[in-house]
Amino acid sequence: MKKISLLFSVVCLVFISCSEDKEQEPVQAVNPKNVHVIHDDDPPSGQGDIPRNKLVYKTYAQNSFTVEELWDRYKKDVEVTAPDYHDNLKNFWFSIIGDRVINEGSDEMKLYFLDEQMGLKQNFLNYDRFFRLLDACSLTDDEVETFALDFFDRNRKAINSILWKTDEDKKDKLGELAYMQRTFFLLRNSDKG
């Protein structure tokens, strides 16, 4: 028994002494507006997962913040991201605070978030919220139509680029998007007449 425990101790010591010290180098992340460094405490997973140290996870109780404080937290949180989760983080934030931005936000804030949503590759999580934000912004009819059609085209392309489990799932997602766009334009046109 002594020989086995001695052998086990020697093997453990060899493994510990031979292991490399693997320090991660900061990784460059491309942000559409600026280039930022991802620090060691926030490494990208490559899977689109939002790191747990992001402020969005501390913002579920959004009613304890003013809409301006939420906007500041959003800007701080999305300032440093990695390409694999950049869009997911912005979509997640907008799903949490979008209704408050639409109802309580200034025109400047609404246009800021419209610009943020238009900069994403896809907005699957926020179809309805996007169209409500678009309707709440002070824009001309031509601008609204341009934004809505661009949003529709971008998301349609994103849906078509995904390998869906079934064709029915893909068809449902495309139908949901088309329904949101049609409903938006019907409601917008009915307000004029």
BELMOMO-V483276 format. One line per field, one symbol per residue. ss: DSSP state (~ for helix, > for strand, _ for the rest). psi: psi as a letter, one per 20 degrees, with the letter a starting at -180 (. if undefined). burial: + if it has 16 or more other ideal C-beta (glycine too) atoms within 10 Angstrom, else -. A space follows every 10 residues. Layout:
ss = ???
psi = ???
burial = ???
This chain:
ss = _~~~~~~~~~ ~~~~~~~~__ ______>>>> ____>>>>_~ ~~________ ____~~~~__ _~~~__~~~~ ~~~~~~~~~_ _____~~~~~ ~~~~~~~~~~ ~~~~__~~~~ ~~~~~~~~__ ___~~~~~~~ ~~~~~~____ ~~~~~~~~~~ ~~~~~~~~~~ ~_____~~~~ ~~~~~~~~~~ ~~~~~~~~~~ ~~_
psi = hhhghggggg gggggghiqq onppqqpppp qhhrpqpprh jlqqiijjpp qijqhhijjh mhiiqrhhhg gggggghiho rqhhjghggg ggghhgighh gghiqrgggg hghggghhiq hqlhikgghg hhgghiqnqr hggggggghg gggghggggh iqoqgqhhgg ggghggghgg gggghggghh hh.
burial = ---------- ---------- --------+- -----+-+-- -+-+-----+ +--+-+--+- ------+--+ +-++--++-+ +++-++++++ ++++-+++-+ ++--+---++ -+++-++--+ -++-+++-++ ++++-++-+- ---+--++-- ++--++-++- ---------- --+---+--+ +--+---+-- ---
